[in-house]
Amino acid sequence: MKRSPKPESESQKQPPENPFDRIFKTVLLRSESEGAFEVFRNAIYVELGPRTPIEHLVARQIANAFWQVERLQPLEAGIMNNATVPALQSLIEPTSNLMGIDTNELTNKFFSDDQSHREVQKRLTQLGMSESDIKAESFRLRAEELQALNRLQASAQSTAIKLLRIWDERRSRSQAQQKRRSITSGRVAISTKTEPSIIREKGESIG
């Protein structure tokens, strides 16, 4: 018995070829993978299924906009991580007897040396603080950069959402037009079938 083919899942579908990808190349950061971007973009193309040139353009813009949203997501953690050592130095500097020279060495080894880690914790305790205060100090030191990042994220998300609304509105209008054309063509077909019978009936009545 011949088995019917299994339905193709969304992930297995081939994305529609976008002619504008050959004309306009999306510029990636050096740290970003072109292969990962293509997987990301193709998944969006499969879901949207663009058909017309305008739809291909909008689909491409949607893919790029959401890539930008995802690109910005890990930056907050990077900003906070880079502020950890300066934050530690700022917090435990009052415990230094050498104008911060000894505490700077301790904080530089905080993540790599167990003894230095314990010493930093001890000094934080002496100051009535804990490791949670390191995060707070990191945030204080990088507040301006984090606020700028938040603005970038809000702008990227707004752009992506606007493009999706444009897509939905265009598809809704297209579907409505197709429905009207279908109704109109149906009426024409019915009218065409009805007219000959009316003519015949008129002819018979005259006869």
N, C-alpha and C positions, 0 to 999 in steps of 0.2 A: 504494500500500500504506500502510495506516494504521500509524503508529509508536506503539508502546506508550509511555506516559508514563514519564519517568525517575524513579527512586526519589528521594524527597525527602531531602536531606541533613539532618543534625542542626541545622546553622546556619539552614536554610530553614524548619524546622518552626515552627508557631505554638505559643507556650507556652500551657499550660492556664491559663485565667483563675483567679486566686487571689482569692476573695471577701474575704479578710482584708486584702488590699492596699488596699481601699477604706475599711476600718474603721480600720486602724492604719497610719499613714504613717511610713515610715522617715525619721528626721531625718538629713540630710546636713550635712557641714561646708560653709561658704561657698565653700571652694576646690574642692569636689567637684561633678561634673557629674551632674545628674539623669538625663540621657540615657545617660551611661556606666553609671550604676548600673542602669538598666532593662535595658540590653543584658546586663550581667553577671548580673543576677537572672533574666532570661528564659532565658538559656542553661542555668542550673542547673535551672529549672523544666522545660525541655524534656528534660533528661537524667533527672531524677527521675520526671517524669510523675505527679504526685500525683493521687489519685482521690477520696479521702474527705476530710471536713473536718479530721480529725486529721492526715492526710498533708499537706494544704495548710498547716496551721499549722507542722508540722515542716519542710517544704520552705522556708517563709518564714524560719524561724529559721536554717536552714542557709545560705541566701543571705546573710542579714545577718551571720552569724558569719564566713563566708569574706571578706565585704567588709571586716570589721574587721581580719582577718589581713592583707589586701592594703593596707589603709589605713596600717598600722603599718610596712610594709616600708621606705618611703623615709625614715622619720624618722631612722634612724641616720646616713645620709649628711648630712641637714640639721643634726643636732647637731654632727657632726664639722666640717662646712663653717663653721658659725658660730663654732667654736672656733679656726679657723686663725689669724686675726689676733691674738687674745689669746695664742695659743701662740707665734707669732713674736715678739711683744713681750716675752714672758717669756724666750725663748731669747737674743735679741740685746741685751737691756737692759744686760748687763755691758760691752758695747762702747761704750755711750753716754758722751759727755762732758758732756751737759746733763741729767742725771738722767732719761733716758728720753724727753725731748722730741723729739730728733732721730730716735731709733729708732722712736718711735710714728708719726712722719710717713712713715718708710720703709716700715713694715709696712702702713700704710693704702694705700700705692700699689704694694704688692708685685705685685698681679695686673693692674694697669692701666698701669704705667709700666716700660718695659724697663730704664731706668737704675737705678731703685729696686730692681728684681728682682735685677739683677747685684750691687748693693751689699749687699743682704741675703745673697746667696749667698757673697759675699766675707767677710762678717762671720761667717757660719756656719762657713766653712772655717777662719778664724782661731781659732775656738773648738773646732775638731776635730769639727764636726758637718756634716750634709748635710740635704737637704730631707726625707729619710725621718724625721729627728728631729722635724720639725714635726708629722707624724702622731702620733708617740708622745706628744709634749707635748699635742697636742689631746685625745688619749684620756685622758691623766692629768687634764687640767683638767675633762673632762666625764664622768669615770668614774661618778659617782653617777647622772647622768641616763641614761647608757647602761645601767647596771644596772637602773634602774627601767623602761626601755624593754624590756629583755630579759624582765623579769617580765611585762609587759603582753603581749608577743608570745607567751610560753609559755602564758599564761592564755587568750588568744584562740584559739591553735591547739588547746589542750586542749578548749575548748568546741566548736569546729567538729568535731573528731574524735569527741567524745561524741555529738553530734547525728547524725553519720553512722552511728555504731553503733546508735543508737536506730532510725534509718530502716531499716538492714539487718535488724535483729532483727524489726521490725514487718512488713516485707515477707516475711521468711522464714516467720513465723507465718501470715501471710495466705495465702501459697502452699501451706503445709502444710494449712491448713483447707480450701482449695479442692480440693486433691487428695483429702482424706478425703471431702468431699462428693461429688466425682465418682465415687469408688470405691463409696460407699454408694448413690448413685443408679443406678449400673451394676448393682449386685447386686439392687436392687429391680426393675429392668427385667427382668433375667434370671429372677428369681423369678416375676414376673407372667406372663412368657411360658411358663414351665415348668408352673405350676399347672394350667391348663386341660388340657394334654395328660395330666397325671397323673390328673386326674378322669375323662377319657375312657377311659384305660386301665383304671381301676378299674371303670368302668361296664361295659365290654366283658367284663371277667373275670367280673363278677357275672352278666351275661346268659348 
